[in-house]
Each structure stands twice: as structure tokens, then as C-alpha cells.
Amino acid sequence: MKVLDLSFPGPQDNLDHDDALLLKAEKGEGGEALRFWESPCVFVVMGRACDEDLDARSDICRRDGIAVLRRSSGGGTVLQGPGCLNFSLVLAKSRHPDLATITRSYQHILERTISALRACGVEAQFRPACDLVVATGEKKFSGNAQRRGRSHILHHGTILYGFDLSLVGRYLKMPPKMPDYRRSRPHEDFITNVNVDISRFKQALASAWE
């Protein structure tokens, strides 16, 4: 598997590069990849089917110069920026039978992510459909989404480790659909940063897939 630690200055360029990795793999040119990236600026990114009017505080985003973009994978609308690490996986379905179904594929991928976090001293737990939470307080620090191609999948994952959480409620509305474990908690009571050495985590996650 190819491992890349590659971030671009522009949010759209970062999203486009993930799609390019998937398209190359689908053509039989790129193969499997794990990419780490982090945006130097804050932006909103919506899942493929999200509605900006329902999810984002568009007027405040425009006033503050915060871009509202859309990614090719599913999932909900999130805020990105410094202190939010992205890990993007391009995986071949033929090499990973557990990728055959969406439910099992999330479990398969996030089991390895949890193992990497545990190696860094973070006790994380999986919450359906595609979240990771800290064991104490059941607060979310990782969201995940997928785009499924013919022969490969693109998995998007995040790790909040030093993000300005006060910005989330400023730019995002409460989501129209919430997992049961959220219990309608507002953003500031639902999400958290984890205390993790990011360099060590990158090494641990790369090792988990290699």
C-alpha cells in the first residue's frame, strides 16, 4: 500500500486529490493508498447528498469567508481545519472481502483505526454507523464516510486532536438526522478532541494496513 502524507493549501485541492487516487485505482493504475492530510484553513464540507440549507449556517459562512464544499463520499456535513487530521484510504474490494457490504466495511476499517489509536494510548469505541467516540462520555472525535467504486472504495476518516470546537456551532446547524447515541446533544456537548501524538498515530495506522 502506498502511504502519502500530503496536504494542499486549498480545501478543494485536498478533496480532489482523494478522488484522483480512487479514479487511478479504478483504472488499474494507482493501487491501494493511505493518505494523511490536514487543511490549513477552516471550511465546511458536505456529504454527497447533504443539503446546505439544512446543515450549514450559510449566511455566517459567507460573512466570515468560510468555503462550503461538497465531497464525493456520503456521510454528514462537518467542519474541517487545523487540528482535524484526515485519513483517506483507497482499498481494493478483491483484497478485503469485508468491504462487500457498507456495514461490515466500516467495522473492518475502524477496527484497525481503533487498534492504532490504542497503540497511542487512546481508548476509542465504535458507534454505528460510522463514528468513533472516547470511552468516557461517549463523545465523538472521528466521523467517516465512503465512496464505493466498481473495484475499489474510497474511505474518508477524521481525527479531531486540536480543533477549535467552538467554531462548529458557529458554522453548522444541528443535523436533521442524528445517531441514537448522540441523544440530541448540541455540538459542544457531543464532539471532543483526543489527546494523541499525531505523528505516532500516522505510523501506527500505516503499520496496521501494511
C-alpha positions in Angstrom: 0.0 0.0 0.0 1.2 3.5 -0.9 1.3 5.8 2.1 1.2 9.6 1.5 1.4 12.5 3.9 0.3 15.2 1.6 -1.7 18.3 2.2 -2.5 21.1 -0.2 -3.2 24.8 0.8 -6.7 24.8 -0.8 -9.6 22.7 0.6 -10.9 21.8 -2.9 -7.5 20.6 -4.0 -7.4 18.2 -1.0 -10.8 16.8 -1.8 -9.9 16.4 -5.5 -6.7 14.6 -4.8 -8.6 11.9 -2.8 -10.9 11.4 -5.8 -8.0 11.2 -8.1 -6.5 8.4 -6.1 -9.7 6.4 -6.4 -10.1 7.0 -10.1 -6.5 5.9 -10.8 -7.1 2.7 -8.8 -10.3 2.1 -10.7 -8.3 2.3 -13.9 -5.7 -0.2 -12.6 -3.0 2.4 -12.4 -2.7 3.6 -8.7 -3.4 0.7 -6.4 -4.2 0.9 -2.8 -3.3 4.0 -0.8 -3.4 5.6 2.6 -3.2 9.4 2.6 -3.0 11.8 5.6 -3.9 15.4 5.1 -4.9 18.4 7.1 -6.4 21.7 5.9 -4.6 24.9 6.9 -7.8 26.8 6.7 -11.3 26.2 8.1 -14.1 25.1 5.7 -17.4 23.3 5.7 -17.6 20.0 3.7 -20.9 18.3 3.0 -21.6 14.7 2.2 -22.7 13.8 -1.3 -26.4 14.0 -0.5 -26.4 16.8 2.1 -28.5 20.0 1.9 -26.6 23.2 2.6 -29.8 24.9 3.8 -30.4 22.2 6.4 -26.8 21.7 7.6 -24.8 24.9 7.4 -25.2 28.5 8.6 -24.6 29.8 5.1 -25.0 33.5 5.9 -22.3 33.3 8.6 -20.1 31.2 6.4 -20.3 33.8 3.7 -19.7 36.7 6.0 -16.6 35.0 7.5 -15.3 33.8 4.2 -15.7 30.1 5.0 -16.0 27.9 1.9 -18.9 25.4 1.8 -17.8 22.5 -0.4 -19.1 19.0 -1.2 -17.2 15.8 -1.2 -17.9 12.7 -3.3 -18.4 10.4 -0.4 -21.6 10.1 1.7 -22.0 11.0 5.4 -22.9 14.2 7.0 -21.7 17.8 7.0 -18.6 18.6 9.0 -16.2 21.4 9.7 -12.6 21.0 8.8 -9.4 22.9 9.5 -6.3 22.9 11.6 -6.4 20.3 14.3 -8.5 17.9 12.3 -6.5 15.1 10.7 -7.9 13.4 7.7 -7.0 9.8 6.7 -8.1 8.7 3.3 -8.0 5.0 2.2 -8.3 3.6 -1.2 -8.9 -0.2 -0.8 -9.4 -3.0 -3.3 -12.5 -5.0 -2.8 -10.8 -8.1 -4.1 -8.2 -8.0 -1.3 -10.7 -7.3 1.5 -13.8 -9.5 1.5 -15.2 -7.5 4.4 -15.6 -4.5 2.1 -18.5 -6.2 0.3 -21.1 -4.5 2.5 -21.1 -1.0 3.8 -21.9 -2.0 7.4 -19.1 -4.6 7.6 -16.7 -2.3 5.7 -16.9 0.4 8.3 -16.3 -2.2 11.1 -13.4 -3.6 9.2 -11.7 -0.3 8.6 -12.4 1.2 12.0 -11.3 -1.9 13.9 -7.8 -1.1 12.6 -8.1 2.6 13.4 -9.1 1.7 16.9 -6.1 -0.6 17.2 -3.8 2.2 16.0 -5.3 4.7 18.5 -4.9 2.1 21.3 -1.3 1.8 20.5 -1.1 5.6 21.1 -2.9 5.4 24.4 -6.4 6.4 23.2 -9.3 4.1 24.2 -11.8 4.5 21.4 -15.1 2.8 20.7 -17.1 2.2 17.5 -20.6 3.6 17.3 -22.8 2.8 14.3 -23.0 3.6 11.6 -19.5 5.1 11.2 -18.3 7.1 14.3 -15.5 6.7 16.8 -16.1 8.0 20.4 -14.0 8.3 23.5 -14.9 5.6 26.1 -15.7 8.1 28.8 -18.6 10.4 28.0 -19.3 8.9 24.6 -18.2 12.0 22.8 -17.4 11.8 19.1 -13.9 12.6 17.7 -14.0 10.7 14.4 -16.5 10.7 11.5 -16.2 8.5 8.5 -17.8 8.2 5.0 -17.3 6.2 1.8 -17.5 6.4 -1.9 -17.8 3.0 -3.5 -16.4 2.3 -6.9 -16.5 -0.8 -9.1 -13.3 -2.4 -7.9 -12.2 -0.1 -5.0 -13.6 2.1 -2.3 -12.6 5.5 -1.0 -12.9 5.8 2.7 -12.8 9.2 4.4 -12.0 9.5 8.1 -11.2 12.3 10.5 -9.5 12.6 13.9 -10.1 15.7 16.0 -7.0 16.3 18.0 -6.5 20.1 18.3 -9.5 21.6 16.6 -11.3 24.8 17.7 -14.5 23.1 18.7 -16.3 26.5 19.3 -16.4 27.0 15.6 -18.6 24.0 14.9 -21.7 25.6 16.4 -21.0 28.8 14.7 -20.9 27.4 11.2 -23.1 24.3 11.4 -26.7 23.8 12.4 -27.9 20.8 14.3 -28.1 17.9 11.8 -31.5 16.8 10.7 -30.6 13.2 11.3 -28.6 12.1 14.3 -27.4 8.7 15.6 -29.3 7.4 18.7 -26.2 7.7 20.9 -26.0 11.4 20.3 -29.2 11.9 22.4 -29.8 15.3 20.8 -26.7 16.7 22.4 -25.6 20.1 21.0 -22.3 20.2 19.2 -20.3 21.5 22.2 -21.5 18.5 24.3 -21.2 15.9 21.6 -17.7 16.3 20.0 -14.3 16.4 21.5 -10.6 16.4 20.7 -8.5 13.4 21.7 -5.0 13.7 23.2 -2.9 11.8 20.7 0.5 12.2 19.2 -0.4 12.6 15.6 3.0 11.5 14.2 2.8 8.4 16.3 -0.8 7.7 15.1 0.1 8.1 11.5 2.9 5.5 11.9 0.5 3.1 13.8 -2.3 3.4 11.2 0.2 2.9 8.4 1.5 -0.2 10.1 -2.0 -1.5 10.7 -2.6 -1.5 6.9 0.8 -2.6 5.7 
